[in-house]
Amino acid sequence: MIAATGSRLGSVLLGNGPLVWIGRISYSLYLVHWPILVFHLHWTLRPPSQVEQALMLAGSLVLATLITCG
């Protein structure tokens, strides 16, 4: 664990719940986002729209959380 001694900003950032959660699932998120993107590109043969990007991000976050905490 990184110690943020003497830095109030560092302590606040490192103790922030959403940032801690992202840090915990980051490796799983790294592993799951590529297959989702590649399958989308393979099936549609076009870049994803903004709505599709948001859905892929949400799906990646859910899968990464299930892999890490499930």
WOJO-V883477 format. One record per residue. D_LAST is the distance of its C-alpha to the last C-alpha in Angstrom with 1 decimal. Layout:
d_last->{D_LAST:D_LAST}
This chain:
d_last->{22.7:25.5:28.1:29.9:33.0:35.8:34.2:33.3:31.9:29.7:28.4:27.7:25.9:23.8:22.9:22.1:18.8:18.1:19.3:17.2:14.0:15.4:16.2:12.8:11.4:14.8:14.5:11.7:13.8:16.8:15.6:14.6:17.6:20.3:19.6:19.4:22.7:24.4:23.7:25.1:28.1:28.7:28.6:30.6:32.8:32.9:31.2:28.7:30.1:28.9:27.2:25.4:24.5:23.0:21.0:19.8:18.8:16.9:15.2:14.4:13.0:10.7:9.6:9.4:7.3:4.6:5.4:5.9:3.8:0.0}
